[in-house]
Amino acid sequence: MRKVARAILVLVVLFVLGVTGLLVARSRTAEVESLGAAPADADLRIKEVDLEEETRGIRWRLKAEQALLYEQTGQTSLRNLAVTVYERNQTWTIVGDQGDVDRESKDVEVRGNVVVTADDGLRLETSVLRWDADQRRLWTDEEVRLSRQGSTVVGQGFEVRTDDEAATIGGRVHARFATRERAR
């Protein structure tokens, strides 16, 4: 569980740092295409975002159908996003229908069909996943499902704090562990 907590934390931290820096820097020179029904109060609308960066030796890539930047509030909203983090020994992907990044606080929220997967088969599913940069906390109050190789743990709420690198699943927890024969 410690490895899971650490890996998810790395994924979110890299996402926050990279999205904030790159969207602001590249949005100044990006080709902007009219999106029609997009919110009129956005200061900048970017269609088909595809950013790749390396931060602290870890490469990551963000793809989103659309990014909306709001200068006055310091918010960036993403639609249909996917972030892939390429670590030395593992690759992680997080997808969601929508996401918000607070460029000042570096807080992130991903909503709607949120799925975090690792190339070793670990999968986390929930409807909302949040990152609080000040507290270095990744959490959701919604139902969460962790699964790998036929084993599943379901609970209400999930939290990872980077200081202790421990993951907690709250509420009534239901776990089903596959035997080695079933897991294959």
N, C-alpha and C positions, 0 to 999 in steps of 0.2 A: 504494500500500500504506500510505503514511503517513496518508492520509485515512481508510482503513478502520480502522487502529489507533486513531486519535484518536476516531473515532465510536463504536467498540466500547467504548473506555475511558469515554467520556462516559455511555454507556448504563449501564454497570455501576456507576459512581460514583453516578449519580443514583438507581439502583435501591437501592443500599445505604443511602444517606442517607435517602431517602424512606420506604422500608419500615421502617427502624428507628424513625424518629420517629413516623410515622403509626400503625403497628401498636400501639406502646406507648401513645401518647396516645389514640387512638380506641378501643382495646380496653377501656378503663375504662368507656366509655359505650355500647359496642356491644351490640346485642341478641344474646344467645348462645342458640343452638338446639342441642338434644341431637343428636349425630351417631351415636349408637348405638355402633358398633364402634370408635370412635376410641380411641387409646391413653389409658388411665385415668390415667397419670401427668402428662398435660399440665395446666398450671395454668389455661389458658384455651383454649377451642376456638371458633373463629369460622367460620361457614359462609358461602360465597359472598362473599368479600372483593372489594370494588371501591373502590379508593382513587385519588384524583387529586390531584396536587400540582404546584406550580411551585417549582423550585429553581434559583437562579442564572440566572433568565430562561429556563429550559428546562422545559416542561411534560411531565409523564409520568403514566401511568396503570397501576396494577397491578390485575389481576384474578386471583383464585385460587379454586378450588373450596373450599379449606379452609386455615385457618391454625391452627397449634398453638403456643402460647407456653409456654415452660418458664422460669419465673422463676429457679430455682436455678442453672441452667446458662447462662442468658442466651441461649438459642437460640430461634429462631422457625423452624418448619418449614412449608413451603407445599406444597400438592398441586395439580397441574394449573394451573400459573401462566402468565400472559402479561403482559409489561410492554411498553408502547408509550411511546417517547420522541419527543416532537415538538420537533425543533430548528427553527431559523429556516429552513434550506434543505432539511431532510431529516427523514424519519420512520423510526425504527428499532423493530423488535419482536423480543423474545426470548421464546420459549416453551419449556417443559419439563414433564416429568411431576412432578418434585419439586424442591424447593429448600430450602436451609437458610441462615439469616442468623445470624451471631454478633453480637448487639447490642453487645457491648463492643468487639471488634476491628474490626467492620464487614466481616469476611470473608464471602464469599458462595460457595455452591456450587449449581449447577443441574444436575440429573441426568435422564437418560432422554429420548431424542428431543429433544435441545436443538437449536433452530433459531433463528438470528439472521437477520433479513431487513431490508433497507433498501428504501425506495420507489424507489430507482434500479436495483433488480434484483439487488443484491449479496445473496448467501445464504451463511451459514456453518452447517454441520451437524456435530454431534459427539454423543457420549453423555454427556459431563461437561464443564462449563465452570466454572472457579474464578476468584475475585477475591481477591487478597491485598492488603488495604488498606495495610498498613505498607510493603510493597515496591512498591505501586502497580503490580501485575502481574496481568494476565489471562492464564490459561493452561489447557491441558489436555494430558495425556499420551496421550490416546486418539486414535484416527483422526479426522482433520478433513477436511472437504470445503468448499472455497470455490468458488462458481460465480457467473457473471454472463454473460448474453447468449450462452450456448452454450459459453463457456470454463470449464474446471474445473481446479482444483489440489487434489490429494489428498496427504496426508502423515500421518505419525505424530507427533502433538504440534503445538501451536500456542502462541505466546507473544507478548504485547504488553506492553512496559514503557512507562509513560507518560513517563519522563524522555527517552527518545530517539524516542518515537512511531514505532517501527519494529515491524513484525510479522514473526515468524519461523515458518516451517513446518518441522518436523523430520522425521527418518527418511528413508526413500526417498520422494522426492517425484515424483509423476506429474502432468504438466500437459498439458492439451489446450486449445489456443487456437483459437477459431472465427475463420474469415476474416470479413471484413465482409459478404460476401454471405450466408454461413451464419448469421451472428449476427442478421440481420434477421429 
